[in-house]
Amino acid sequence: MSNPEPEILDEAAIADDERAVDRPVVDVMQIPRMIGGALSDIRTIAEGMAVLPKLLVSLNSIQDRVESLDQEVRDMRAAVESMGGDVGEVQRGIARVEPHLEDVTRVAHPLRRLGERTRRRSDGS
């Protein structure tokens, strides 16, 4: 009885040879251009990576400033909220004085006209 393995190996070797023939042939003259393109891509990546440390420093600075501003905003909000009662009191005081201010304006208006006449007379003499 004959051994079937050598026949299978021969078929596998033939299939490998056929695949080798079917592979696209690379033009040797294109290799320098492809290497140059890869080097250009690597250079672009390296330049981008060189910016990252500067960007990190900038972002850290921004984050520190935002954190300090956040605290300032909290402090200001607390101060404004503590003034809430005072603002209401000031508004009530203005409401009490406002009618009297209208009276003062009515009285002061004729006095202003008299003052203007008096100045015109003194300037003309």
C-alpha positions as a printed Julia matrix, in Angstrom:
125×3 Matrix{Float64}:
   0.0     0.0    0.0
   1.32    3.42  -0.91
   1.52    6.35   1.46
  -0.84    9.27   0.45
   1.15   11.89   2.34
   3.8    12.61  -0.3
   1.07   13.27  -2.8
  -0.59   15.8   -0.42
   2.75   17.53   0.21
   3.35   17.79  -3.5
  -0.07   19.4   -3.98
   0.6    21.87  -1.16
   3.97   22.77  -2.65
   2.37   23.29  -6.03
  -0.31   25.52  -4.48
   2.4    27.63  -2.75
   4.24   27.98  -6.05
   1.06   29.09  -7.79
   0.36   31.67  -5.08
   3.91   32.98  -5.41
   3.37   33.47  -9.12
   0.03   35.22  -8.55
   1.51   37.79  -6.1
   1.85   41.28  -7.54
   5.38   42.16  -8.5
   6.72   45.26  -6.74
   8.66   47.57  -8.98
  12.05   47.98  -7.37
  12.16   51.57  -8.58
   9.07   52.4   -6.45
  10.7    51.3   -3.18
  12.63   54.59  -2.57
   9.44   56.58  -3.19
   7.47   54.4   -0.74
  10.24   54.7    1.87
  10.31   58.49   1.37
   6.55   58.62   1.85
   6.8    56.57   5.04
   9.6    58.82   6.35
   7.51   61.89   5.57
   4.59   60.39   7.48
   6.86   59.6   10.44
   8.23   63.18  10.38
   4.69   64.6   10.41
   3.77   62.38  13.36
   6.95   63.39  15.22
   6.22   67.1   14.69
   2.71   66.59  16.03
   4.04   64.74  19.03
   6.53   67.56  19.74
   3.59   69.95  20.26
   1.91   67.74  22.86
   4.14   68.72  25.84
   3.54   72.43  25.13
  -0.17   71.74  24.84
  -0.13   69.89  28.16
   1.54   72.84  29.92
  -1.0    75.22  28.4
  -3.95   73.04  29.38
  -2.65   72.64  32.93
  -2.31   76.43  33.21
  -5.86   76.91  31.95
  -7.17   74.3   34.37
  -5.41   75.98  37.31
  -6.9    79.34  36.35
 -10.38   77.88  35.93
 -10.16   76.26  39.36
  -9.15   79.58  40.97
 -11.95   81.4   39.11
 -14.38   78.74  40.25
 -13.51   79.53  43.87
 -13.83   83.27  43.22
 -17.28   82.76  41.7
 -18.37   80.74  44.73
 -17.11   83.49  47.05
 -18.88   86.23  45.06
 -22.12   84.26  44.95
 -21.99   83.81  48.73
 -21.36   87.55  49.17
 -24.28   88.47  46.9
 -26.59   86.06  48.69
 -25.59   87.54  52.05
 -26.56   91.01  50.75
 -30.07   89.84  49.83
 -31.69   91.29  52.95
 -29.8    94.57  52.62
 -30.98   95.07  49.05
 -34.6    94.66  50.09
 -34.12   97.2   52.86
 -32.57   99.71  50.43
 -35.5    99.27  48.04
 -37.98   99.92  50.84
 -36.04  103.05  51.85
 -36.09  104.37  48.29
 -39.82  103.73  48.07
 -40.34  105.85  51.24
 -38.16  108.74  49.98
 -39.39  108.8   46.37
 -42.61  110.77  46.93
 -40.66  113.44  48.81
 -38.15  113.68  45.96
 -40.99  114.54  43.59
 -42.06  117.36  45.95
 -38.5   118.68  46.09
 -38.35  118.62  42.27
 -41.6   120.62  42.0
 -40.27  123.23  44.44
 -36.8   123.35  42.91
 -37.97  123.88  39.33
 -39.2   127.48  39.8
 -36.12  128.23  41.9
 -33.91  127.06  39.03
 -35.66  129.45  36.66
 -35.16  132.31  39.12
 -31.49  131.38  39.43
 -31.08  131.42  35.65
 -32.69  134.89  35.42
 -30.47  136.18  38.2
 -27.34  134.9   36.42
 -28.39  136.4   33.12
 -28.94  139.78  34.77
 -25.59  139.68  36.56
 -23.81  138.64  33.33
 -25.54  141.43  31.38
 -24.71  144.22  33.86
